[in-house]
Amino acid sequence: HDPRVLRELHGLCCVCCKDAAKGISKAEYVLAHARIEQVLVPDLTPVEAILAAEILWEKDAKEGDVMSQEQFFNFLFRIADMYITGINDRFLGFAYASWLNELFRRVAPR
């Protein structure tokens, strides 16, 4: 994995979760997912964002009680994949890192 991408993934994880190494709770995931969705889809209401997150929890957590850090990273990659298209493989790491950094800046509490 590209170190720039991993740095951004860890940054987002730290903003969204207390201790991702121990796992991400459903409550943390729902809050993080809702914040991210509202940044990416501004017309989405908070209730819609939370409902979407609760539905996707089952898929992303593989029906577990706690989500692993790797599963959370996969969730972030799935979202990034929707926005990062048509990039030459040589620049893919940079594109993902830049996109994740921008998401981090917009999601992180001020």
ChimeraX commands (.cxc) that place a marker at each C-alpha (Angstrom):
marker #1 position 0.00,0.00,0.00 radius 0.5
marker #1 position 1.09,3.53,-0.74 radius 0.5
marker #1 position 2.38,5.18,2.48 radius 0.5
marker #1 position 0.63,8.45,1.59 radius 0.5
marker #1 position -2.70,6.66,1.33 radius 0.5
marker #1 position -2.14,4.78,4.59 radius 0.5
marker #1 position -1.30,8.05,6.38 radius 0.5
marker #1 position -4.59,9.60,5.21 radius 0.5
marker #1 position -6.59,6.48,6.09 radius 0.5
marker #1 position -5.13,6.48,9.61 radius 0.5
marker #1 position -5.89,10.20,9.94 radius 0.5
marker #1 position -9.54,9.68,9.01 radius 0.5
marker #1 position -9.73,6.70,11.33 radius 0.5
marker #1 position -8.38,8.76,14.25 radius 0.5
marker #1 position -10.94,11.50,13.64 radius 0.5
marker #1 position -13.81,9.03,13.47 radius 0.5
marker #1 position -12.89,6.41,16.07 radius 0.5
marker #1 position -11.57,6.37,19.63 radius 0.5
marker #1 position -9.30,3.34,19.30 radius 0.5
marker #1 position -9.52,1.74,15.87 radius 0.5
marker #1 position -6.91,-0.88,16.81 radius 0.5
marker #1 position -9.50,-2.35,19.22 radius 0.5
marker #1 position -12.26,-2.09,16.65 radius 0.5
marker #1 position -14.85,0.42,15.54 radius 0.5
marker #1 position -18.24,0.26,17.20 radius 0.5
marker #1 position -21.48,0.55,15.27 radius 0.5
marker #1 position -22.13,3.94,16.89 radius 0.5
marker #1 position -18.71,5.26,15.78 radius 0.5
marker #1 position -19.18,3.88,12.27 radius 0.5
marker #1 position -22.67,5.36,11.90 radius 0.5
marker #1 position -21.47,8.77,13.07 radius 0.5
marker #1 position -18.41,8.68,10.79 radius 0.5
marker #1 position -20.37,7.40,7.81 radius 0.5
marker #1 position -23.09,10.03,8.28 radius 0.5
marker #1 position -20.51,12.85,8.53 radius 0.5
marker #1 position -18.74,11.66,5.40 radius 0.5
marker #1 position -21.99,11.24,3.47 radius 0.5
marker #1 position -23.13,14.75,4.41 radius 0.5
marker #1 position -19.83,16.18,3.18 radius 0.5
marker #1 position -20.07,14.30,-0.11 radius 0.5
marker #1 position -23.84,14.70,-0.60 radius 0.5
marker #1 position -24.80,18.06,0.95 radius 0.5
marker #1 position -28.52,17.63,0.12 radius 0.5
marker #1 position -28.69,14.53,2.31 radius 0.5
marker #1 position -30.48,15.18,5.60 radius 0.5
marker #1 position -28.87,14.00,8.85 radius 0.5
marker #1 position -31.63,11.41,9.27 radius 0.5
marker #1 position -31.07,10.05,5.75 radius 0.5
marker #1 position -27.32,9.87,6.34 radius 0.5
marker #1 position -27.78,7.95,9.59 radius 0.5
marker #1 position -30.29,5.54,8.04 radius 0.5
marker #1 position -27.93,4.85,5.13 radius 0.5
marker #1 position -25.06,4.24,7.54 radius 0.5
marker #1 position -27.09,1.82,9.65 radius 0.5
marker #1 position -28.06,-0.17,6.56 radius 0.5
marker #1 position -24.46,-0.32,5.31 radius 0.5
marker #1 position -23.10,-1.31,8.75 radius 0.5
marker #1 position -24.28,-4.89,8.17 radius 0.5
marker #1 position -22.40,-5.10,4.86 radius 0.5
marker #1 position -19.24,-3.32,6.01 radius 0.5
marker #1 position -18.94,-5.03,9.40 radius 0.5
marker #1 position -19.69,-8.46,7.91 radius 0.5
marker #1 position -22.46,-8.84,10.51 radius 0.5
marker #1 position -20.05,-8.47,13.41 radius 0.5
marker #1 position -20.50,-6.40,16.56 radius 0.5
marker #1 position -17.30,-4.46,15.93 radius 0.5
marker #1 position -15.64,-3.44,12.69 radius 0.5
marker #1 position -11.91,-3.92,12.23 radius 0.5
marker #1 position -9.67,-1.09,11.10 radius 0.5
marker #1 position -9.16,-2.95,7.81 radius 0.5
marker #1 position -12.93,-3.11,7.26 radius 0.5
marker #1 position -13.16,0.64,7.95 radius 0.5
marker #1 position -10.37,1.28,5.43 radius 0.5
marker #1 position -12.26,-0.84,2.89 radius 0.5
marker #1 position -15.35,1.30,3.48 radius 0.5
marker #1 position -13.28,4.45,2.82 radius 0.5
marker #1 position -11.75,2.90,-0.32 radius 0.5
marker #1 position -15.19,1.97,-1.62 radius 0.5
marker #1 position -16.29,5.59,-1.32 radius 0.5
marker #1 position -13.05,6.91,-2.83 radius 0.5
marker #1 position -13.42,4.50,-5.76 radius 0.5
marker #1 position -16.64,6.28,-6.74 radius 0.5
marker #1 position -14.82,9.60,-7.07 radius 0.5
marker #1 position -11.39,8.60,-8.35 radius 0.5
marker #1 position -11.74,7.42,-11.92 radius 0.5
marker #1 position -9.70,7.56,-15.08 radius 0.5
marker #1 position -6.38,8.09,-13.29 radius 0.5
marker #1 position -3.16,6.66,-14.71 radius 0.5
marker #1 position -1.89,3.86,-12.43 radius 0.5
marker #1 position 1.34,5.79,-11.91 radius 0.5
marker #1 position -0.57,8.58,-10.14 radius 0.5
marker #1 position -3.20,6.47,-8.38 radius 0.5
marker #1 position -1.55,6.60,-4.94 radius 0.5
marker #1 position -1.25,10.37,-5.14 radius 0.5
marker #1 position -4.87,10.70,-6.31 radius 0.5
marker #1 position -6.21,8.57,-3.44 radius 0.5
marker #1 position -4.05,10.34,-0.85 radius 0.5
marker #1 position -5.13,13.77,-2.11 radius 0.5
marker #1 position -8.80,12.84,-2.17 radius 0.5
marker #1 position -8.67,11.27,1.32 radius 0.5
marker #1 position -6.79,14.33,2.64 radius 0.5
marker #1 position -9.50,16.64,1.32 radius 0.5
marker #1 position -12.16,14.43,2.88 radius 0.5
marker #1 position -10.23,14.49,6.18 radius 0.5
marker #1 position -10.09,18.31,6.11 radius 0.5
marker #1 position -13.84,18.50,5.52 radius 0.5
marker #1 position -14.83,15.85,8.09 radius 0.5
marker #1 position -12.42,16.68,10.94 radius 0.5
marker #1 position -13.88,18.81,13.74 radius 0.5
marker #1 position -12.66,22.38,13.68 radius 0.5
marker link #1:1,2 radius 0.2
marker link #1:2,3 radius 0.2
marker link #1:3,4 radius 0.2
marker link #1:4,5 radius 0.2
marker link #1:5,6 radius 0.2
marker link #1:6,7 radius 0.2
marker link #1:7,8 radius 0.2
marker link #1:8,9 radius 0.2
marker link #1:9,10 radius 0.2
marker link #1:10,11 radius 0.2
marker link #1:11,12 radius 0.2
marker link #1:12,13 radius 0.2
marker link #1:13,14 radius 0.2
marker link #1:14,15 radius 0.2
marker link #1:15,16 radius 0.2
marker link #1:16,17 radius 0.2
marker link #1:17,18 radius 0.2
marker link #1:18,19 radius 0.2
marker link #1:19,20 radius 0.2
marker link #1:20,21 radius 0.2
marker link #1:21,22 radius 0.2
marker link #1:22,23 radius 0.2
marker link #1:23,24 radius 0.2
marker link #1:24,25 radius 0.2
marker link #1:25,26 radius 0.2
marker link #1:26,27 radius 0.2
marker link #1:27,28 radius 0.2
marker link #1:28,29 radius 0.2
marker link #1:29,30 radius 0.2
marker link #1:30,31 radius 0.2
marker link #1:31,32 radius 0.2
marker link #1:32,33 radius 0.2
marker link #1:33,34 radius 0.2
marker link #1:34,35 radius 0.2
marker link #1:35,36 radius 0.2
marker link #1:36,37 radius 0.2
marker link #1:37,38 radius 0.2
marker link #1:38,39 radius 0.2
marker link #1:39,40 radius 0.2
marker link #1:40,41 radius 0.2
marker link #1:41,42 radius 0.2
marker link #1:42,43 radius 0.2
marker link #1:43,44 radius 0.2
marker link #1:44,45 radius 0.2
marker link #1:45,46 radius 0.2
marker link #1:46,47 radius 0.2
marker link #1:47,48 radius 0.2
marker link #1:48,49 radius 0.2
marker link #1:49,50 radius 0.2
marker link #1:50,51 radius 0.2
marker link #1:51,52 radius 0.2
marker link #1:52,53 radius 0.2
marker link #1:53,54 radius 0.2
marker link #1:54,55 radius 0.2
marker link #1:55,56 radius 0.2
marker link #1:56,57 radius 0.2
marker link #1:57,58 radius 0.2
marker link #1:58,59 radius 0.2
marker link #1:59,60 radius 0.2
marker link #1:60,61 radius 0.2
marker link #1:61,62 radius 0.2
marker link #1:62,63 radius 0.2
marker link #1:63,64 radius 0.2
marker link #1:64,65 radius 0.2
marker link #1:65,66 radius 0.2
marker link #1:66,67 radius 0.2
marker link #1:67,68 radius 0.2
marker link #1:68,69 radius 0.2
marker link #1:69,70 radius 0.2
marker link #1:70,71 radius 0.2
marker link #1:71,72 radius 0.2
marker link #1:72,73 radius 0.2
marker link #1:73,74 radius 0.2
marker link #1:74,75 radius 0.2
marker link #1:75,76 radius 0.2
marker link #1:76,77 radius 0.2
marker link #1:77,78 radius 0.2
marker link #1:78,79 radius 0.2
marker link #1:79,80 radius 0.2
marker link #1:80,81 radius 0.2
marker link #1:81,82 radius 0.2
marker link #1:82,83 radius 0.2
marker link #1:83,84 radius 0.2
marker link #1:84,85 radius 0.2
marker link #1:85,86 radius 0.2
marker link #1:86,87 radius 0.2
marker link #1:87,88 radius 0.2
marker link #1:88,89 radius 0.2
marker link #1:89,90 radius 0.2
marker link #1:90,91 radius 0.2
marker link #1:91,92 radius 0.2
marker link #1:92,93 radius 0.2
marker link #1:93,94 radius 0.2
marker link #1:94,95 radius 0.2
marker link #1:95,96 radius 0.2
marker link #1:96,97 radius 0.2
marker link #1:97,98 radius 0.2
marker link #1:98,99 radius 0.2
marker link #1:99,100 radius 0.2
marker link #1:100,101 radius 0.2
marker link #1:101,102 radius 0.2
marker link #1:102,103 radius 0.2
marker link #1:103,104 radius 0.2
marker link #1:104,105 radius 0.2
marker link #1:105,106 radius 0.2
marker link #1:106,107 radius 0.2
marker link #1:107,108 radius 0.2
marker link #1:108,109 radius 0.2
marker link #1:109,110 radius 0.2
view
